Amino acid sequence: MNTRRNLIGGLGVGLLGLTALGGLGVAAERQVKPREGNARFPNPTLVTHQGRKVRFMDDLIGGKVVVLNMMYASCGRNCPTATANLRKVQQMLGERVGRDVFMYSITLQPELDQPHHLQEYVDKFHIGPGWEYLTGDPQDILDLRYALGFYDVDPLIDGNQLTHTGMLRIGYEPIGRWTMAPALTDPEHIFSAINHVDPRIELVGHGMESQRA
């Protein structure tokens, strides 16, 4: 049910953002908000499951290694399974979560999922620190979904919210290093993808190679 065939093949589209989507004929009727400067992604104000207001670029992904997925609190199929899988990844990351790597889950139903609903979801699935659940204005969430690459080029498939819950966007914004991974793949594969985009891991690896030489 996920859209990995389009998402994996079109990683560059997500990075180019909403402008490129117009050329594909996707959601041509929706209004696109202008970006700030040369930002790769929109910078709307979102609200965390704890009720804290944050800016997407300024507070959430700027200068950070991030893991993003989309979900909604009433999702009874993909979301709980993906959440359980990501909890394993969170445990594998250990103290890096909330310090070096930040995890974000954005609701696909912002008109229904208020912060207290997301807090209930966090409590239900025992989500630890360093992983925030986010809601906001429906148009802002839609813009983020397209900019992050969580879409399908077929409007009928794109209209099914379950099709957007099966993938992760993993990246490090300062150098534009982004990738995607299925949310239900082995936690070790997701962990490796995170390490691949984390420049600190790369530097450690180079340092070890230098010591061996």
Backbone hydrogen bonds, N-H to C=O, Kabsch-Sander energy under -0.5 kcal/mol:
donor,donor_aa,acceptor,acceptor_aa,energy
3,T,163,T,-0.9
6,N,3,T,-1.1
7,L,3,T,-2.6
8,I,4,R,-2.5
9,G,5,R,-0.5
10,G,6,N,-1.0
11,L,8,I,-0.8
13,V,10,G,-0.9
14,G,10,G,-1.2
15,L,11,L,-1.3
16,L,12,G,-2.1
17,G,13,V,-1.6
20,A,17,G,-0.5
21,L,17,G,-0.8
22,G,18,L,-1.1
22,G,19,T,-0.7
23,G,19,T,-0.7
23,G,20,A,-0.6
24,L,20,A,-0.7
24,L,21,L,-0.7
25,G,21,L,-0.6
25,G,22,G,-0.9
26,V,21,L,-1.9
27,A,25,G,-0.5
30,R,27,A,-1.1
33,K,31,Q,-0.5
37,G,35,R,-0.7
39,A,36,E,-1.8
46,L,44,P,-0.5
46,L,54,V,-3.4
47,V,135,T,-3.0
48,T,52,R,-2.6
49,H,133,Y,-1.2
51,G,48,T,-2.2
54,V,46,L,-2.6
56,F,44,P,-2.3
59,D,55,R,-2.2
60,L,55,R,-1.3
60,L,56,F,-0.8
61,I,56,F,-1.8
62,G,57,M,-1.7
64,K,61,I,-1.9
65,V,100,D,-0.9
66,V,64,K,-0.6
66,V,171,G,-2.8
67,V,102,F,-2.3
68,L,169,R,-3.0
69,N,104,Y,-1.9
71,M,106,I,-2.0
75,C,72,Y,-1.9
81,T,77,R,-1.0
82,A,78,N,-2.9
83,T,79,C,-3.0
84,A,80,P,-2.3
85,N,81,T,-1.9
86,L,82,A,-2.5
87,R,83,T,-2.0
88,K,84,A,-1.2
89,V,85,N,-1.4
90,Q,86,L,-2.8
91,Q,87,R,-2.2
92,M,88,K,-2.0
93,L,89,V,-2.2
94,G,90,Q,-1.3
96,R,93,L,-1.9
97,V,94,G,-1.5
98,G,101,V,-3.2
99,R,96,R,-1.7
100,D,96,R,-2.8
101,V,96,R,-2.8
102,F,65,V,-2.6
103,M,130,G,-2.3
104,Y,67,V,-3.0
105,S,132,E,-2.5
106,I,69,N,-2.6
107,T,134,L,-2.5
108,L,71,M,-2.7
112,L,109,Q,-1.7
113,D,109,Q,-3.4
114,Q,112,L,-1.3
117,H,114,Q,-1.1
118,L,114,Q,-1.9
119,Q,115,P,-2.5
120,E,116,H,-1.8
121,Y,117,H,-1.7
122,V,118,L,-2.6
123,D,119,Q,-2.5
124,K,120,E,-2.5
125,F,121,Y,-2.1
126,H,123,D,-0.8
127,I,122,V,-2.3
131,W,128,G,-0.8
132,E,103,M,-2.5
134,L,105,S,-2.9
135,T,47,V,-2.3
137,D,45,T,-0.5
141,I,137,D,-2.4
142,L,138,P,-2.2
143,D,139,Q,-2.4
144,L,140,D,-2.3
145,R,141,I,-2.5
146,Y,142,L,-2.0
147,A,143,D,-2.5
148,L,144,L,-2.5
149,G,145,R,-0.6
149,G,146,Y,-0.9
150,F,145,R,-2.3
151,Y,149,G,-1.6
158,D,154,D,-2.9
159,G,155,P,-1.4
160,N,157,I,-1.7
161,Q,159,G,-0.7
163,T,160,N,-1.7
164,H,161,Q,-1.8
165,T,162,L,-1.3
168,L,181,A,-2.5
169,R,68,L,-2.6
170,I,168,L,-0.5
170,I,179,T,-2.5
171,G,66,V,-2.1
172,Y,177,R,-2.5
173,E,64,K,-0.9
175,I,172,Y,-1.0
176,G,173,E,-1.5
177,R,172,Y,-1.7
178,W,176,G,-0.8
179,T,170,I,-2.7
181,A,168,L,-1.5
183,A,166,G,-2.5
185,T,182,P,-1.4
189,H,186,D,-1.3
190,I,186,D,-1.5
191,F,187,P,-2.8
192,S,188,E,-2.2
193,A,189,H,-2.1
194,I,190,I,-2.3
195,N,191,F,-2.2
196,H,192,S,-2.0
197,V,193,A,-1.3
198,D,194,I,-1.1
201,I,198,D,-0.6
202,E,198,D,-1.4
203,L,199,P,-2.3
204,V,200,R,-2.2
205,G,201,I,-2.4
206,H,202,E,-2.2
207,G,203,L,-2.3
208,M,204,V,-2.2
209,E,205,G,-2.0
210,S,206,H,-2.2
211,Q,207,G,-1.9
212,R,208,M,-1.9
213,A,209,E,-1.9
